[in-house]
Amino acid sequence: MLILDTDTLPPRERAEAFHHALTDDSVPNDIVHEEPGTGIRARLEVWRIGGLGLLEACSTGFELHRTERHVRRQRADPVVSVSLQLSGVGRAEVAGRRMTFGPDDITIFHELAPRVYGWSGSGSSKAMVIGMDRVGMPVEAVVDASLRLRVSPLYSLVLNHLRELWRDPGRVAADPGAPAVADATVELVRALLASAQGGERPGLTRSVMEETLLTRILAHARERLADPGLTPERIAAEHAISVRHLYAVLGRAGISLEQWIISERLERAREALASRARDHLTIAAIARRWGFATASHFTRRFREAYGMTPGEWRRLRRDGAGPDPGGDLVRGSA
């Protein structure tokens, strides 16, 4: 949903409209614009995905200042924000440390910690807000971990998850599986924070990592679906657990690992077959791309899952006719 487009407003009203769109009356911010006169331009869109608020902001340069005075006027339900810089160079100052960030950087801010945030020139970012109660970590732990996220071995996993979530947020928000995606996103952010803080709070780290193990296993496996060597032994080793423990964790969630992997691979192959950009690939090539050893095995599994062959499905989608035999857009819980 579009909540602000300054091109539709007179120049004298743009600064106030931008401030209103980015702040909450109970926890105000000071916003300083590079061009406070007629130079302010901004476009803000929001979505709701399973209880998470998502915001995409494109604007001219600004700085948002949250001071101790602002924090003391905290609201009853403070949040943690997780953002990716799409364009421009983002800048922030947290706990006395200055940072710059770009498209490969995850930035996490706790609403109850003072900060400066913004960018110079034209820039854009995507952010989500998670209730502090869902994060389940003290303010100090979140702030400390946010300053060293890249030390975590989970960093690239979470970065790829966030990018995929933002690829088409409107479509995800409308899908019945959106709450499961939201829950998995929260769990991955929690795991990233716990992992990044390392030995600072060993008890907290251990409990969060145990609570998020299932989500991390599924996210890890989903990233490696194209690898035909994706085995229970490799998955267990990546998470420093035994194969028996792996099956126990999945079993409590009612998940058969082998069947889950097959289903996820079939869904990715089904999407590739329907894509115009993949028209040059043969069915056998797509089967190999998603971890199937032979085209015949892929065809048999595809027919069992969707009631038609891969070739029949591809022809239907090319013609723009026929029902979609696939499942929900959002599959699984990660």
PALUM-98924 format. One line per 8 residues: for each residue x, y, z of C-alpha. Coordinates in nm, 2 decimals, always signed. Layout:
! PALUM-98924
X/Y/Z ~ ...;
//
This chain:
! PALUM-98924
+0.00/+0.00/+0.00 ~ +0.14/+0.34/-0.10 ~ +0.14/+0.57/+0.21 ~ +0.34/+0.86/+0.07 ~ +0.43/+1.01/-0.27 ~ +0.56/+1.36/-0.22 ~ +0.52/+1.43/-0.60 ~ +0.15/+1.47/-0.52;
+0.21/+1.73/-0.25 ~ +0.30/+2.10/-0.26 ~ +0.68/+2.14/-0.17 ~ +0.59/+2.32/+0.16 ~ +0.40/+2.01/+0.29 ~ +0.66/+1.75/+0.20 ~ +0.88/+1.76/+0.51 ~ +0.59/+1.73/+0.75;
+0.43/+1.45/+0.55 ~ +0.77/+1.26/+0.54 ~ +0.81/+1.30/+0.92 ~ +0.45/+1.18/+0.98 ~ +0.50/+0.87/+0.76 ~ +0.83/+0.76/+0.93 ~ +0.75/+0.84/+1.30 ~ +0.51/+0.75/+1.57;
+0.38/+1.02/+1.80 ~ +0.47/+0.82/+2.12 ~ +0.83/+0.77/+2.01 ~ +0.92/+1.08/+1.80 ~ +1.23/+1.13/+1.59 ~ +1.40/+1.44/+1.46 ~ +1.45/+1.43/+1.08 ~ +1.69/+1.65/+0.90;
+1.67/+1.68/+0.52 ~ +1.96/+1.76/+0.29 ~ +1.72/+1.98/+0.08 ~ +1.46/+2.11/+0.33 ~ +1.30/+2.33/+0.06 ~ +1.17/+2.21/-0.27 ~ +1.43/+1.93/-0.30 ~ +1.25/+1.68/-0.08;
+1.12/+1.38/-0.27 ~ +1.00/+1.05/-0.12 ~ +0.79/+0.75/-0.19 ~ +0.69/+0.50/+0.08 ~ +0.50/+0.17/+0.05 ~ +0.40/-0.07/+0.33 ~ +0.28/-0.43/+0.35 ~ +0.18/-0.67/+0.63;
+0.31/-1.02/+0.62 ~ +0.19/-1.24/+0.90 ~ +0.21/-0.97/+1.16 ~ +0.53/-0.82/+1.03 ~ +0.53/-0.46/+0.90 ~ +0.74/-0.41/+0.58 ~ +0.84/-0.07/+0.45 ~ +1.01/+0.03/+0.12;
+1.14/+0.39/+0.12 ~ +1.29/+0.58/-0.18 ~ +1.39/+0.93/-0.10 ~ +1.63/+1.22/-0.12 ~ +1.89/+1.25/+0.15 ~ +1.79/+1.27/+0.52 ~ +1.90/+1.18/+0.87 ~ +1.67/+1.04/+1.13;
+1.78/+1.12/+1.49 ~ +1.65/+0.92/+1.78 ~ +1.79/+1.05/+2.10 ~ +1.78/+0.94/+2.47 ~ +1.50/+1.20/+2.51 ~ +1.30/+1.02/+2.24 ~ +1.36/+0.68/+2.38 ~ +1.24/+0.78/+2.72;
+0.90/+0.85/+2.56 ~ +0.89/+0.49/+2.44 ~ +0.56/+0.33/+2.34 ~ +0.42/+0.02/+2.50 ~ +0.52/-0.21/+2.22 ~ +0.87/-0.13/+2.10 ~ +1.01/-0.29/+1.78 ~ +1.33/-0.41/+1.62;
+1.38/-0.31/+1.26 ~ +1.58/-0.51/+1.00 ~ +1.67/-0.34/+0.68 ~ +1.85/-0.37/+0.35 ~ +1.99/-0.08/+0.16 ~ +1.89/-0.10/-0.20 ~ +2.06/+0.20/-0.35 ~ +2.27/+0.48/-0.22;
+2.51/+0.45/+0.08 ~ +2.33/+0.42/+0.41 ~ +2.48/+0.58/+0.72 ~ +2.42/+0.51/+1.09 ~ +2.57/+0.58/+1.43 ~ +2.48/+0.34/+1.71 ~ +2.65/+0.31/+2.05 ~ +2.92/+0.55/+1.95;
+3.01/+0.36/+1.63 ~ +2.97/+0.50/+1.28 ~ +2.88/+0.27/+1.00 ~ +2.81/+0.28/+0.63 ~ +2.62/+0.00/+0.45 ~ +2.51/-0.10/+0.10 ~ +2.30/-0.38/-0.07 ~ +2.50/-0.66/+0.10;
+2.46/-0.53/+0.45 ~ +2.19/-0.63/+0.70 ~ +2.12/-0.35/+0.95 ~ +1.93/-0.41/+1.27 ~ +1.81/-0.13/+1.50 ~ +1.63/-0.16/+1.84 ~ +1.38/+0.12/+1.89 ~ +1.48/+0.16/+2.25;
+1.85/+0.24/+2.15 ~ +1.94/+0.59/+2.04 ~ +2.07/+0.62/+1.68 ~ +2.13/+0.83/+1.37 ~ +2.02/+0.68/+1.04 ~ +1.98/+0.79/+0.68 ~ +2.17/+0.86/+0.36 ~ +2.30/+1.13/+0.13;
+2.16/+1.20/-0.21 ~ +1.90/+0.97/-0.36 ~ +1.87/+0.63/-0.18 ~ +1.63/+0.35/-0.10 ~ +1.59/+0.08/+0.16 ~ +1.36/-0.20/+0.26 ~ +1.29/-0.26/+0.62 ~ +1.07/-0.48/+0.84;
+0.97/-0.43/+1.20 ~ +0.94/-0.71/+1.45 ~ +0.79/-0.67/+1.79 ~ +1.04/-0.68/+2.08 ~ +0.84/-0.95/+2.25 ~ +0.88/-1.18/+1.94 ~ +1.26/-1.12/+1.93 ~ +1.28/-1.22/+2.30;
+1.62/-1.06/+2.36 ~ +1.73/-0.77/+2.59 ~ +1.80/-0.43/+2.43 ~ +2.17/-0.45/+2.51 ~ +2.20/-0.80/+2.35 ~ +2.03/-0.68/+2.02 ~ +2.25/-0.36/+2.00 ~ +2.57/-0.55/+2.08;
+2.49/-0.82/+1.82 ~ +2.38/-0.57/+1.56 ~ +2.73/-0.42/+1.55 ~ +2.90/-0.74/+1.45 ~ +2.64/-0.93/+1.24 ~ +2.89/-1.04/+0.98 ~ +3.09/-1.26/+1.22 ~ +2.79/-1.49/+1.22;
+2.81/-1.80/+0.99 ~ +2.43/-1.75/+0.94 ~ +2.48/-1.41/+0.78 ~ +2.45/-1.51/+0.41 ~ +2.16/-1.75/+0.49 ~ +1.96/-1.47/+0.65 ~ +2.06/-1.22/+0.38 ~ +1.93/-1.45/+0.11;
+1.61/-1.51/+0.30 ~ +1.54/-1.14/+0.34 ~ +1.61/-1.07/-0.03 ~ +1.37/-1.35/-0.13 ~ +1.11/-1.22/+0.10 ~ +1.14/-0.87/-0.05 ~ +1.13/-0.99/-0.41 ~ +0.75/-0.97/-0.43;
+0.62/-0.87/-0.08 ~ +0.27/-0.80/-0.21 ~ +0.24/-1.15/-0.35 ~ +0.37/-1.31/-0.03 ~ +0.14/-1.09/+0.19 ~ -0.16/-1.22/+0.00 ~ -0.06/-1.59/+0.02 ~ -0.22/-1.81/+0.29;
+0.13/-1.92/+0.39 ~ +0.24/-1.57/+0.49 ~ +0.21/-1.63/+0.87 ~ +0.45/-1.92/+0.84 ~ +0.70/-1.71/+0.64 ~ +0.67/-1.44/+0.90 ~ +0.74/-1.68/+1.18 ~ +1.04/-1.82/+1.00;
+1.18/-1.48/+0.93 ~ +1.16/-1.39/+1.30 ~ +1.33/-1.71/+1.40 ~ +1.62/-1.65/+1.15 ~ +1.67/-1.29/+1.27 ~ +1.68/-1.42/+1.63 ~ +1.93/-1.68/+1.54 ~ +2.15/-1.43/+1.35;
+2.15/-1.20/+1.66 ~ +2.22/-1.49/+1.90 ~ +2.50/-1.62/+1.68 ~ +2.66/-1.27/+1.63 ~ +2.69/-1.20/+2.00 ~ +2.88/-1.52/+2.04 ~ +3.02/-1.58/+2.39 ~ +2.89/-1.26/+2.54;
+2.57/-1.42/+2.67 ~ +2.62/-1.80/+2.63 ~ +2.30/-1.90/+2.80 ~ +2.09/-1.67/+2.58 ~ +2.27/-1.78/+2.27 ~ +2.23/-2.15/+2.35 ~ +1.85/-2.12/+2.41 ~ +1.79/-1.91/+2.10;
+1.99/-2.15/+1.88 ~ +1.80/-2.45/+2.02 ~ +1.46/-2.27/+1.96 ~ +1.55/-2.18/+1.60 ~ +1.71/-2.51/+1.50 ~ +1.42/-2.64/+1.29 ~ +1.39/-2.31/+1.10 ~ +1.76/-2.30/+1.04;
+1.77/-2.65/+0.91 ~ +1.49/-2.59/+0.66 ~ +1.64/-2.26/+0.54 ~ +1.98/-2.42/+0.50 ~ +1.84/-2.71/+0.30 ~ +1.62/-2.48/+0.08 ~ +1.94/-2.28/-0.01 ~ +2.10/-2.60/-0.13;
+1.82/-2.77/-0.31 ~ +2.01/-2.76/-0.64 ~ +2.29/-2.98/-0.49 ~ +2.22/-3.35/-0.57 ~ +2.45/-3.43/-0.28 ~ +2.22/-3.27/-0.02 ~ +2.20/-3.56/+0.23 ~ +2.08/-3.59/+0.59;
+2.45/-3.65/+0.69 ~ +2.56/-3.32/+0.53 ~ +2.27/-3.13/+0.68 ~ +2.34/-3.27/+1.03 ~ +2.71/-3.19/+1.00 ~ +2.64/-2.83/+0.90 ~ +2.44/-2.78/+1.22 ~ +2.68/-2.98/+1.44;
+2.42/-3.24/+1.54 ~ +2.38/-3.61/+1.48 ~ +2.16/-3.75/+1.21 ~ +1.95/-3.90/+1.48 ~ +1.90/-3.56/+1.64 ~ +1.82/-3.41/+1.29 ~ +1.54/-3.67/+1.24 ~ +1.41/-3.61/+1.59;
+1.38/-3.23/+1.53 ~ +1.21/-3.28/+1.20 ~ +0.99/-3.56/+1.33 ~ +0.85/-3.34/+1.61 ~ +0.74/-3.10/+1.34 ~ +0.58/-3.38/+1.14 ~ +0.83/-3.34/+0.85 ~ +0.98/-3.62/+0.65;
+1.32/-3.48/+0.53 ~ +1.34/-3.68/+0.21 ~ +0.98/-3.60/+0.10 ~ +1.03/-3.23/+0.20 ~ +1.34/-3.20/-0.02 ~ +1.16/-3.37/-0.31 ~ +0.86/-3.14/-0.28 ~ +1.07/-2.82/-0.26;
+1.28/-2.93/-0.56 ~ +0.96/-3.00/-0.76 ~ +0.82/-2.66/-0.68 ~ +1.14/-2.48/-0.79 ~ +1.14/-2.69/-1.11 ~ +0.77/-2.62/-1.17 ~ +0.84/-2.24/-1.14 ~ +1.13/-2.27/-1.39;
+0.92/-2.46/-1.64 ~ +0.66/-2.18/-1.63 ~ +0.92/-1.91/-1.67 ~ +0.97/-1.75/-2.01 ~ +1.33/-1.67/-1.92 ~ +1.39/-2.05/-1.89 ~ +1.24/-2.14/-2.23 ~ +1.58/-2.22/-2.37;
+1.64/-2.49/-2.11 ~ +1.54/-2.85/-2.17 ~ +1.33/-3.04/-1.92 ~ +1.64/-3.25/-1.85 ~ +1.85/-2.94/-1.78 ~ +1.59/-2.81/-1.54 ~ +1.57/-3.15/-1.37 ~ +1.94/-3.15/-1.32;
+1.94/-2.78/-1.20 ~ +1.71/-2.88/-0.91 ~ +1.89/-3.19/-0.80 ~ +1.72/-3.47/-0.99 ~ +1.97/-3.73/-1.12 ~ +1.77/-3.82/-1.43 ~ +1.49/-3.67/-1.64 ~ +1.28/-3.99/-1.60;
+1.29/-3.97/-1.22 ~ +1.20/-3.61/-1.24 ~ +0.91/-3.68/-1.48 ~ +0.77/-3.96/-1.26 ~ +0.79/-3.74/-0.94 ~ +0.63/-3.45/-1.12 ~ +0.34/-3.65/-1.25 ~ +0.28/-3.79/-0.90;
+0.28/-3.45/-0.75 ~ +0.09/-3.24/-1.01 ~ -0.11/-3.49/-1.22 ~ +0.07/-3.41/-1.55 ~ +0.41/-3.44/-1.71 ~ +0.66/-3.15/-1.70 ~ +0.62/-3.11/-2.08 ~ +0.24/-3.08/-2.04;
+0.28/-2.82/-1.77 ~ +0.52/-2.62/-1.97 ~ +0.29/-2.61/-2.27 ~ -0.01/-2.51/-2.06 ~ +0.18/-2.22/-1.90 ~ +0.32/-2.11/-2.24 ~ -0.03/-2.10/-2.38 ~ -0.16/-1.91/-2.07;
-0.43/-2.17/-2.03 ~ -0.53/-2.44/-1.78 ~ -0.53/-2.45/-1.40 ~ -0.22/-2.43/-1.19 ~ -0.16/-2.77/-1.03 ~ +0.09/-2.63/-0.79 ~ +0.05/-2.57/-0.42 ~ +0.06/-2.25/-0.23;
+0.32/-1.99/-0.32 ~ +0.47/-2.02/+0.02 ~ +0.58/-2.37/+0.11 ~ +0.72/-2.50/+0.43 ~ +0.81/-2.29/+0.73 ~ +1.13/-2.11/+0.64;
//
